[in-house]
Amino acid sequence: MGRKRRQAVKFTLRLHPGQDDDLIRWLGSLDGLHFGAKTQAVKEALRRGIESGDGPGRPAPAPAVDLPEIRAVVEAAVEQALARFEGRVSATPSAPPEVDEEVEALLDGLGANLVLADEG
């Protein structure tokens, strides 16, 4: 008996200007790629969505992190904290803190993940 050939699944996705502009721009950026690359990019994006737990019956993903907004909040908090100590901070040098290798590695990893990529 011969091997059955599986049929490809085809679906249509409608994107609406004004509502899906980010997706429309992303798809447009793929137009210059070689044959099949656009399809492969869409498949990879769908797989990343599945791996992230986003989908029916799965917990909603964490909201997108707005790093500039977080930075503004942290800067404001630091300014307020420093204002409370105005005139009370002494310039007496203290002994350098002990370096914890594990903590340094975690901070380096965090810093690498929080760096914003250049847009443009």
C-alpha positions in Angstrom: 0.0 0.0 0.0 1.4 3.5 -0.9 2.2 6.2 1.5 -0.6 8.8 1.9 0.4 12.3 1.0 -0.5 14.9 3.6 -2.3 18.0 2.2 -1.0 21.4 3.1 -3.3 23.6 5.3 -4.0 27.0 3.8 -5.7 29.9 5.6 -6.4 33.5 4.9 -5.6 36.3 7.3 -7.2 39.7 6.9 -5.3 42.7 8.2 -7.1 46.0 8.5 -5.4 49.4 8.1 -5.6 51.4 11.3 -6.1 48.3 13.4 -3.2 46.1 12.2 -0.7 48.7 11.0 2.2 47.1 12.9 1.6 43.8 11.2 1.1 45.3 7.8 4.4 47.2 8.2 6.1 43.9 9.3 4.8 42.0 6.4 5.8 44.8 4.0 9.3 44.6 5.3 9.5 41.0 4.2 8.5 41.7 0.5 12.1 41.9 -0.7 13.1 38.4 0.6 13.7 35.4 -1.6 10.9 33.0 -2.5 9.5 31.2 0.6 11.2 33.5 3.2 8.0 35.5 3.9 6.1 32.3 4.6 8.9 31.0 6.8 9.0 34.3 8.8 5.2 34.1 9.4 5.6 30.5 10.6 8.4 31.4 13.0 6.3 34.3 14.4 3.4 31.9 15.0 5.6 29.4 16.7 7.1 32.0 19.0 3.5 32.9 19.9 2.7 29.3 20.8 6.0 28.9 22.8 5.2 32.1 24.8 2.0 30.5 26.1 -0.2 32.9 24.2 -3.4 31.2 23.0 -6.8 29.8 24.0 -6.7 28.2 27.4 -3.2 29.5 28.2 -2.3 32.4 30.5 -2.0 35.8 28.9 1.6 36.9 28.3 3.1 39.6 30.5 2.5 43.1 29.1 5.1 44.6 26.9 7.8 46.4 28.9 8.1 50.1 28.2 11.7 50.7 29.1 11.7 54.5 28.7 8.6 54.8 31.0 10.3 52.5 33.6 13.5 54.6 33.4 11.5 57.9 33.9 9.8 56.4 37.0 13.1 55.2 38.5 14.8 58.5 37.8 11.9 60.4 39.6 12.1 58.0 42.6 15.9 58.5 42.8 15.5 62.3 42.6 12.9 62.2 45.4 15.1 60.0 47.6 18.2 62.2 47.1 16.1 65.3 47.8 15.3 63.9 51.3 19.0 63.5 52.1 19.9 67.0 50.8 22.8 68.3 53.0 23.0 65.0 55.0 25.2 63.1 52.6 28.9 63.1 53.7 31.8 62.6 51.4 33.5 60.1 53.7 34.8 57.3 51.5 33.7 53.8 52.6 35.5 50.5 52.0 34.7 49.0 48.6 31.9 46.5 48.8 32.7 42.8 48.5 32.2 41.6 44.9 29.8 38.7 44.6 30.5 37.0 41.3 27.0 35.5 41.0 25.3 38.9 41.6 27.6 40.6 39.1 26.7 37.9 36.5 23.0 38.4 37.1 23.3 42.2 36.9 25.3 41.9 33.6 22.6 39.7 32.1 19.9 42.0 33.2 21.7 45.0 31.8 22.1 43.3 28.4 18.4 42.5 28.3 17.4 46.1 29.2 19.5 47.8 26.5 17.3 49.3 23.8 18.3 48.5 20.3 19.0 51.4 18.0 15.9 52.1 15.8 16.7 53.3 12.4 
